[in-house]
Each structure stands twice: as C-alpha cells, then as structure tokens.
Amino acid sequence: MDATTTGASGDPGDPGAFEKHRPLLLGLAYRLLGSMWDAEDVVQEAFLRWTRAGAAEIRDPRAYLVTIVSRLALDQLRSARVTREAYTGPWLPEPVPADAFGPLDTAEMTDTLAYATLHMMERLSPPERAVFVLREAFELPYEQIAGVLGVPAATCRQHHRRAAARLAEGRDRFRPAAADHTELLGRFLDAARGGDLGALTELLAEDIVAWNDGGGRTRAALHPVEGRAHVAAFIAGLASRSGLGTTEIVEVNGGPAVWTHIDGRRQLTVFDIRDGLIHAIYGVLNPDKLSRVRPPG
C-alpha cells in the first residue's frame, strides 16, 4: 500500500471515512446545482458508490469522491436545466444557512456560496460551472479538473476564462454582509412599511432587478421587475396591499435576508448589496425551497 492508497483515513466502504468528507461534498454539489435537495441525492449516490468500491480503485479518497460527486452533479444539472426552462416564473436557487457546509475557509468559498453568485451561475453551461466551482472554491489544478470532466486541461482553462468573463460584471459585489447591511435593510423595511416611496427609491441601484420564485405553488410575479422606479413601485404596492407582516433579518448563503410571514404565507427575500445600495432582490416564496432556513427563535 503506497502513500496515496486508502489507509489511515479508512477503507472504502467505511461510513466514517465518507462522513469526514460529507460537508465538502454537499457544498460542492450545492454550488453546482443550486438545490440542496438535489445535492443530497447526489451525495447519497456517491456514498453508495463508495461502499461498493474496492481499495484498489481508490488511491486518494477525497479526489475520488470529488470526482464522483462532480460527475453525478453534472449529469443532474444537464437534466435540471431542461426542467427549469419549464418552471413557472423565475427559478431561483434554494437558500441555505451560511454554515450549512461548515466553515468557509477562503474568500473564494464564500463568494461561490453567495446567493447572487449562484443565481448568476445559471448563465453558465454545465461544464463552465463545474470548472469555475472546482477551480475557484476548491482550488483544484486544471489537470485534476480535466480528469474529473474527461476533457483536456486546455479546454478547462477555456471554460474558466469564459465563466469568469460572464460573471465578472457582478462578482466584486458578492461578499459577506457588513454590519451596516443590516441597518440598510432596517431602513428598507421602514420605508416599505411607511409607504415612503422617496426613501425606498434612494436605497435602490438604478439598474436593480427583483426576481420572485413562487414555482406555481404560491402567487408571485412571473417576470423579473427591472429598474429603480418599477421595483420601488412594486415593493410599495405589495406593502400597501398586504403589509409586511412579521419580519426578521436573517443570514443565508453568507448574506443578509429578510424572513417574512404574511397571512400564513412565508417568504424569504435575499438581497445583493454593494456600496450602500440594493442591486438585486430575490424573493423566494416557493415553500419547497424554504425548509432549510428558519427565523431566529
């Protein structure tokens, strides 16, 4: 048995050896799929393959499991893209608690978990998304990524360049929320409750877009609302018709969000905040996507 063969970390088939890597694998699958439900299915399938593998097949357990999960997630993503095209209204990622996958050790891990980044990654092809996540969040060399995808390393470099270019417009804004973000959201809620359209408008970027994901399960806007004036009017209209109910500020995907409970209906609203302004609003109303995040208390 050489140094790279499974040994001290546990033999293939040993659940304890697999569990050591589970948070990393869940985080990888979630970043690739934007859905914790799908990520859990992928990781469970990887576990079954792990239990059936022999020691001769696995020289490096972590690399083996990252490869299996990446390939399974890529297959799932390709079929999911077809399903999402037929989704009722905008499809948004499933929000998760910031600590869902353990500590975020690097800025890149935090960035690739940010809600706005996940939403923008829907623009990428499945191979571009896989290369981007494996390179940015997990810092794998292109040669190893090439082995995962079964393509030349040069192709992986091209995928990464294209992905980075397509995401470059907004990536600098996707950082963990500073303390003043909570204060800004408090002002946002006060302005919306009070119907102060002027104060509300001042908090929004000129090119803001608001997405609402009801998934056909609950009433929600079927198209994105674009532009400062339209978004401000949309929010003010919602507040005037139903009020904002009970609201609490929470943290999901490493950023600030508002948990709302109105007439028995739950909604989580995630914000992309940069330079003291709100650049995007993501309203998740589909109850199937709200089981992971709970309000404080």
N, C-alpha and C positions, 0 to 999 in steps of 0.2 A: 504493500500500500504506500503510494507516494504522498507527498505533502498536500496535493490537491484532491486526493480521494477522500470521500466522506469518512470521517473517523470520529474525532472528538466532538464534532457538532451533532453527532447522532447518525445512525444508519438510515438509509432510505426506508420509508415505511414507518419510521418512528414519529408519532404525532408531535412529540416535544420538539424535535428538530424542525418540523414545519412551523409550529406555533411561534418559534423565535423570529421567523420572517413574515408572519401574517400581517402585522401593521404596515410594513413596507409594501407588501403585495397588494393589500387593499388600497393603499394610497396610489400605487401605480395604476391599478385597474380603474379606480375612480377618475383619475386625471385623464385617462384615455377615453372613458365612456361618459363622464358627467352624470352618472347614475350609480348610487350606492347599491341599489337592488341588483343591477347588472354586475357590478363589481363583486358583490358577494357570491353570485352564481359562478363567475369566472374563477374566483379564488377557491371555491369548493371543488370545482372540476380539477383545478391544479392539485389540490390535496389528494383527490382520488388517483390522479396520475402518479403523484409522489409515492403513495402507498403501494402502487403496483410496480414501481421502478426497482431495478437491482443496483447494487453498489457499483458494478462495472459501468453503468450508464452515467453515473453522477460523480464527476471529478470535483465540481465546485457547486455545492447545494444552492447558494444564493444565485449564482449565474444561471443554473439550471431552472430555478423557479421563476426568475425574472423573464427568462426566455419563454417558458410555458405560458405564463400569465400574459405577456405581451402578445403572443400569437393568438391566444384564445380571445383576448380583448379586441384585437384587430378584426378577427372573424365576426365577433359580436357587433363591432362598430359598423362594419360594412352593411350588415342587415338592419341595424338600428337606424342608419341614415335613410333607408327606404321607408321605414315606419314613421320616422319623424317628419318626412315630407308630407305624409297624410295626416299629421297631427292637427287637432282642432286649435287654431290660433298659434301664436309663437310657442316654440318649445324652449324651455329654459332648463338649465342643469338642476339637479336635486341638491338643495343646500344641506350642508353638514356642519356640525360643530367644528370649531377650529382645531380642537385636539383629537379629532376622530382617528388620526393615524399616528398619534404620538408626537413627540417634539419635532418642530420644523427647524432643522439644524442650520439651514442656509437660506439666504435671501431668495435664491432660485427656487427652493422648495416652497417657500411662502408664495412667491409670485405665481407659480404654476397651480397653486391651490386656490388663488384668489378667484372670486366668483366671476368678475368681469373677464379675467383671462380665460376661464373655462368657456364662457359664452363666446368669446372671440375665436377660440379654437375650433368651434363648429364650422368656421370658414375653411379649415384645412382639410386636405384629403386624409384618409386614414393613415397612409404611410408617413405623410408630413407630420401629422400629430404624434405618431409613435416616435419618430426620430426626435422631434422637438422635446417631448417629455423625457425620453431616456437620456438625452444629452443635457438638457437644462436642469431638470430636477434631480437626476440620479448620476449625472456626470460620467456616463459611460463613454469610453473611447469609440470612435467611429467604427473601428474594426470589430468591436464586440456588437455594436448595433447592427452592423452588416450581417453578422451571424444570426442575430435574432430575426431579422427581416428576410434573410436569404437573398440579399442583393449586394452589389459591390460597395465598398466603403465610399467610393467617389459619388455614387448615387445618394448615399446617406448625407453626404456633405451638401449636395444639391438640394435635397429635401429640407435640410436645416436652414439653408440660406433662404429658400422660398418661404418657409414657415416664419422665420424671423422677420422677413420683409413684410409679410402680410399682417403680422401682429405689431409691427414697430410703431404704428400710429398711436397706440394706447398703452403700451407696456409700462412706460415710466409712471403712469398714474396708479398702477396696481400694486400698492404697498400696504402694509398693515396700517390700520386706522390709528391716527394720532389721537391724543386725548381731546383735542379741540373738535374732532369729528362728532363726538357725542354731543358737544354743545351746539354744533351746527344743526344736527338732527333735532335737537330740542327746539331750536328756533323754527325749523321747518314745520314741525308738528304744531307749534303755537300759531304760526301764520296760517296753516291749513285749517285748524280748528276755528280761528277767528275770522276766516274768510278774507284775510288781508292779502289781496292779490298782488299788491305792490311789493310787500315784504317777501312774499313767496317767490316772485319773479326774480328778485335780487339774489336769491340763493341758487339759481339755476344757470348753468352754462348756456350760451347762445345755441349750441348745437345738441342740446340734451335730447335723449330718446328714452321713452318709457315703454317697457315691454310688460305684458300681463299674460301669465300662463294659467289658464283655467282647465286646459286639457279636455274641454267638453263636459267636465264634471261640475263646474260651477260657472256662474256668469262672469265673463271677463272680456275686455276689449280684444277683438280678433285680429287687429293690426297694430303695429307699433305707433305710438304717438310721438311726433317729431317736432322739435323746435321749442324754444323757451315759452313763447306765448301760448302755444297749443297745450304743452304739458302743464303749465300753470293753471290754465282754464280747466283742464281735465281733472287735476287734483282738487281744485276749488269746487268743481261740480260734484265730485264724489263726496267731499266733506259736507257740502250743503244738503245733499240728498239723504245721507245716512249717518253723518257724523263720523268720527274716527273710532268710536267705541273705546275699549280698553287698549292702551298701547304701552309697550315696554321696549326699551332699547336692548338688543342682544348682540352677540358677536357670532357670525357664521363665516366659514371659509376665510377667517383671518380679518374680516372687516365688519363695519357696523351695519346693523339691520334693525328694522322695526317690526315687532310682533304685534299684530292687531287682531282683536276679537270683536266682531260686529254682528249682532243678532244671530249668534250661534255659528257664524262663519269665520274661519281662521284665515289669516293671510300673513305671509312673511314678505317684507319688502327690503330688498338689498340695494345698497347704494354704492355707486362708483364716485368717489370724492377725490378731487385734486385741486390744489391751490385755493382752497376755501369755497369751491363751487361743486355742485352736484352735476356730474356729466352724464350719468345714466341711472335709471331707476328700473329695478327688476321686481315685479310683483308676482309672487308665487302663491296661487290660490288653489291649485290642484291638490286635493287632500292627500293623494297618493305620494306627494313629494314633501309632506310636512311632518312625517312621523319621526324624523331623526332629531329635529330641533325642538326644544321645549323652552317656554318662557321661564325666567327665574322664579324660583319658589314654587 
